[in-house]
Every structure is written in structure tokens, then in C-alpha cells.
Amino acid sequence: MTATQPALNAVAGIPLPASYGDRQRTGLTAADLFEGMAEHLFFSLGRSAIDASPHDLYMALSYAVRDRLMTRHLASKDLLRHQQPKAVAYLSAEFLIGPQLANNLLMLGLQNEAAEALGRFGVTDPEQVYSVEEEPGLGNGGLGRLAACYCESLASLELPATGYGIRYEFGIFDQLIKGGWQVEITDKWLKGGWPWELVHPTKAQVVGFGGHTEVWHDEQGRYRVRWVPSEVVVGIPHDVPIAGYRVNSCGRLRLWRAEATESFDFHAFNSGDYHGAVELKVGCETLSKVLYPNDGTAGGRRLRLMQQHFFVSCSLQDMLANLRRRGIAIADFPRHWAVQLNDTHPAIAVAELMRLLVDEQGLDWDQAWAITNASLAYTNHTLLPEALECWGLELFRSLLPRHLELIYEINARFLQRVRLRHPGNEQILRRVSIIDESGAKAVRMAHLAVVGSHHVNGVAALHSELVQASLFPEFAALWPEKFTNVTNGVTPRRWVALANPYLNALLSESIGPNWPMQIEALKQLEPLQHDPAFLEQWAACKLASKRRLAQMIDQRHGLLVDPTSLFDIQVKRIHEYKRQHLNALGLIARYLRIKAGETAGLAPRTVIFGGKAAPGYAMAKLIIRFINGIAETINSDPDTKGLLKVVFLADFNVQLAEKIYPAADLSQQISTAGLEASGTGNMKFALNGALTIGTLDGANVEIREHVGAENFFLFGRTTEQIASLHNDGYRPWEWVAASPLLEQIFALIESGHFSGGDSELFKPLVQNLVGSDPYAVIADFAAYLEAQDRVDAAWQQHNYWQAMSLLNTARCGFFSSDRAVREYAAHIWQVTPARVEMSCPI
Ligand code: NBG
């Protein structure tokens, strides 16, 4: 061991403290990493190098990388302590952070060194080691992945931040496809050990539930309320360091795990009740057991509300404790913490922060409200009514009696304001009230979030307009300055530099290696659209990604696909509004055309689907079965050979996504206009050079504006047209009767052609489409086919397609999460970068 450190790492440009640790722990050469791995294999894992499995090597390398993050992690903490900059607290019930090892190597600039170190253990392809990592599936889809991209950008931009969430023991289920159906398997992501977290039992927080409230009077005779919960749970923080791209600082994810206060009830045990003795412990600990699927069902509602209060309370108490430790006055809370509520899941923060300030800290109401309001901001991620959380009053009262009292008070004061503005207008009061009294009484969490926050934003320009115009019109009229937009973004590090090594190499060579942090540099690609030699290189990158995906499809599904065919991809959660079934009907139309021999002008295609359906969402699961039925028929029909293949890739997750986005020629973003808040997959595809076939929905609108209408395949009704379609009495069966093609398609489905002769199987789907079609699949069908014809025609002109592809990448820098996070920082959070220039203390 040596005590000396290189003052500056040649690879990443990161200075390290000379006095700190040893080479195996902090050195950044391949030899240092190798030694670090060897040390961890031996001392941390108890393995000898001779019989180390890929998993052992993964663990050893991960520990070695984590060591290198530790200096940055501690330096960042130190900076917070001494410089006291304002920091972001990003509260989110979901964080879909994906595999950590390869990403952290990229962030630290250690990819080549790690490959070399692994080589010395006999590993020829590092991917063999990276791919054994179990990713923490602590999210359902876009919302959780967005939170992860934002944490990464915050770290890369050196904006001090903590992502606060829940350490679910079981994340989103693993998806198998059996007999064409989705089968859900428990996600045991922790089973092999997860090396990326640091447990801090001394920073535990206690959270109450149930019980009652009591009134008392303090020494000054002031009226005070105390909550006496009937149950308490302990939250133990598990910290995941979030590396920034080639910087000295490090962000942090703080995930709470629930534990019983007394892990064992000795009284019950002594009386012979062993089961009873552990029951409470088991009950409390189910709190952080499992991530809820976003299916909007009543199941587990109580537990879900408990989860929300649990992580919000732990996090707010943690922030207060942090101020206390640093000697900062409570009144300065908003100057030190910008608390962002990621959708309504953490909206209970409005009441909990009030409770902590009024009941526990003894602040008066107005002061507490000013602090709460100046600290919290809320992002809305959906307009779908089923996803706007409401909690039945009785459930709420039984779990959070004090919070309900506070919400009543907040509501009374708010409604008084509205009353003054709209004298005598009871209707408005009913519409905006935090308590919904239209049916069984319920707490509207979105209203609570809007009232308690200083800013409310939607996640794409169109979505933010709709948030103001249709979701919260009365609130927007009352507080126009509160409402704003921040269009989503995705990190170009994970989604291009890491996921697409071919494109990364080409970009670094043509526009310079700094493009991942200077995304505007992508614009420099534009003139290259006229350079045929460059377009060949561009096409070669795409082909390499397609080959890689084709190999994966073969390995996973035993299906051979042609990498030179057009890869036409739709990957996202399965939901009717996202209209995977529109894509599926389009496939049947294409199939019929092939069967009729009308193949002139058709581009050979591989159509790929991926995505999970919520376990309780029967129609979404039937759509998966439908796609698989179509795939089986088409793939086994010799007439389709060389023209069409259909693949449903099981278990879409971050790891798989990294292989999929770079391989797409065409990205399907075909939701019913007005229903997709933003979409972020659409951005990942476009940044990787896929062309979009899409509706004017969510961020598609802005993608089209950026890449140019001529480089985007637009189709379908606008939000207004969809609204008038329904207002005018939409009768899809008449549309079907008027279209020989649709009639033929439905007849074929009903004949059992895609279900082994079973004419019943898809009936619910057919009836839904022909009988009501709430998502206007039938109404947009002809336009969709016409747009697909334009795709076929464009594909025939190789260079024209490649130039369009290049322009998609060149013009999508706007969709970097760095831009989005900078907007939040400047307009909502008022936070500025805090640079770690030098060493951290030992
Ligand atoms: C989702 C929207 C997407 C959006 C992501 C991230 C929820 C509730 N909403 O359109 O459906 O891209 O949030 O903002 O998951």
C-alpha cells in the first residue's frame, strides 16, 4: 500500500486528496482497480480469485467503484456542512435508477480501466459481468425513471440534492410471457446483495400512525394540539451515492426502510404467543415491502397511504434534523431546502410539514404556512382521473387524524379566500375544495398539493396548458403566477453515451468528447446531413445497435430477426391510452396486404413491442395476449418471410431499454392526443436517431417542433378534435361498418385467426373497440396507416432516411435532463451549483 495519491487523475481530471486512503481504494488506473477488486474479493467477499464467478467479480468491481465514490460523497457532505448552500429535496415514491455499475464507470471515466482490470481476471467481454447486476425496479415507468434522470443531472450539474424515497424490498414485478400471457414474478432484486447502498441506522426517524389528538396549553397559554399515535414505525435511511459526470461532487438518494420499533414483543412471547410476538414487526415492515403497480385499484389503498406518509415524514424530519445539526433556524427552512413533490404521492408533505412546524416546533400558523408554502413545489404528471389520488375520509382519519384536522384548517382558510373572490358561488367552492363532498367524502391530494405549493408545473408544454385549462382552471385563475411548465428531459449520459457506444464514439470523434455535458454541440452535426460518407458512418452505428438487439432477441426468445430490416419499436407501459392496440391493428392491416400480394413499396420490418401491464388491468393484459397472438401467426406464416416479423420482448426494464432505444429506426408515440402528459421514451428514441411516428400529444409536439415537421411522421386527431369527436356522439361501430378494411380485420380476429381458432379470446377487446372505443383507436386508424405508408416510402431512400435520423439527434439536445433541471433550479428551486474543488476531511 502506498500513502501517496496522484494529484490529478489523467482520465477524469479529478483531483484527489493526497492524504486520503490507499491506491486500491481511490486510485484510478486499471492496476489500481484490479488491486481494489482483488482486495474486495478476498476481504469483503471471502472468495479467491481462482473460482470467482461473474457475480463475485461484479460485486468486487462494484465495491471498488463505490470506494471511489466515497471521497466524492464525503466531500459533498462536507461542502453542505461548511458552505450551507440551498439544496433540493426531490420527494418521489419511485426511483427507477437502473443498473449502477456500468453507469458509475462512465461517470467516473473508468470504463476502459475497468475493462482492463476485468481482463486480468480472464473476462473478455465486460458486459458478461455488468449484465449480472439486478436493477432496483423501484418504479413503474416514466415517472420513476424521470426522477432518476433528474438525480443524475443534479449531480452532474453540481446542484446539491437528495432524492428521498422508499427502499422497497420488492420492486416492479419481473414479467414472463407464457402462452402469450403476461405472468408476474416477484422481483427479488436484493437477493444477491446490493453493493450500492450505505445504511445509516443512527439517522433513523420515527413515524406515527392512527391514535387520536389532544388539546393542551403551553406555558404561554397558547392553544396547542398533540398527536398521540397508536402505532409507530422506524425509518432507516439507506443512501445510494449518485455520481455526477466527471465531477468531484456526488448526489445522494436516501431511501427509507421501515422497521418495527421493538422488533420483538416480549410480553406476547412470555405468554406463549410466538406468532403474536413477531406480528407487529412483520406488520410494520410490510410498509416498505412492495412497490404498488399503477393500476388505480382499491387494493392495498391503506398500505399505500401509509407508505406515502412514512417516507414523507421521515424525509421532512431528516431535513429538519439536518438544519438543527448545522445550527440553522427553522424559519430559514425555505432558504435551505427546495422540496419538490413528484406527483401527488408525496402531497401529504403539505400537512406533515405544518404538523412538524406547528405541533412539534411550536410555530404559529401563519409563520408555519409561510414556510411550508415557500418550500414546497408540485409537479403534475397526469390528467387521467383514475391516477389523481383521493383518499376516503374514514381511511384518512383512521391513519392520520391530526393531518385531517390540519387539512380542514388549510381548506377553511383557502375556501375563505375563494369566497371573497367569488361571493355566493357555492359551485366553485365545491369544485376547488380539498375535501371532495360530491360522493363519499375524500381528500383530494392534488388540490392539497396545489394549495400548499409555491409552484405547480406540468411536464410538457401541451400538458401544462391542459393542467391550467382543464384540470385546475379555478386555481390557475386565482394564482396565475403559480402555474408553469417544465418540459421533461432525459440524461444523455445513460441514454446515449452508455447505451449507444457506437454513436458515442462517432459523436466524440465528430463533435468532440464533451458533448454529453454540452449537448448543444449536437447541433454541429447538422451540416453533415449532406455528407454521404458521414451518413454511411451514421447508418453503420445504427446497424451495429440493431445487430446487438437482434442477438439479444435470439438469445431471449429464440427468434431470428433481420438487422437490415426497419426496426419499428413501441416500448412503454401497456395502457389503452398509449394505444398498443392501434399498432397491433396496423400490423394486421399490413399482414392482410402481404397476404393479398400487395407488397410493392413495403419496407421489410421488424416490429418490436415491450412493456408491462399492471397486474390488475385486464384489458392491458389482453392487449399483450393479442400482440403475442398476432406475432405467432405472422411469424409462422411463410408469406411474410422477409417482409414482417413481430416480437414482444418480455420484461422491459432499464437494462433492456439501453439495448432497445439505440436500435430503433422508428419510434411509435401514438397515444390519444391530450392523454400522455409528456413521454420520455420518445426523447430517448429521438436522441438515438429514431424517427417518430406520433400524434400531437405530450412532448411529441415539442420534439416535432425541434426536429422539424418534415422529419416527423405526424398523424391523428388533435386534443380538440378528440374532444369534439366524443362530444358529437362518437359511434365507432359506424366507422367500422364504413371501412371494408376494418371489417375484414375484425372478422379475422373473431374467426380465431390469431388465437389458434379460439373465437372468444379477444372478444372483450373487439367489443371495447367497436362498442365504445374510449381512446379513439378506430377514429385515428386510417390516418395511422397513411402515416405508416409515408414511413415505408421514406425508408426506400436510404440517404434521405439517414439524414432525417441524423437531424433527430442533432436537434434534440433540448430534451436533455440538464436543461430541464436548470429550468427547475432557476425558476422553481432557486438553487445554484456548489462546486467541490478540493479534498474532503478524513
Ligand atoms: C407519467 C406520464 C408520462 C410522463 C411521466 C414523467 C405518471 C403518473 N405519469 O407521460 O404518464 O412522461 O409521468 O413525467 O406516471
Boltz pocket constraint, residues with backbone or C-beta under 6 A from the ligand:
constraints:
  - pocket:
      binder: B
      contacts: [[A, 141], [A, 142], [A, 143], [A, 146], [A, 343], [A, 380], [A, 381], [A, 382], [A, 387], [A, 459], [A, 488], [A, 675], [A, 676], [A, 677], [A, 678], [A, 679], [A, 680], [A, 698]]
      max_distance: 6.0
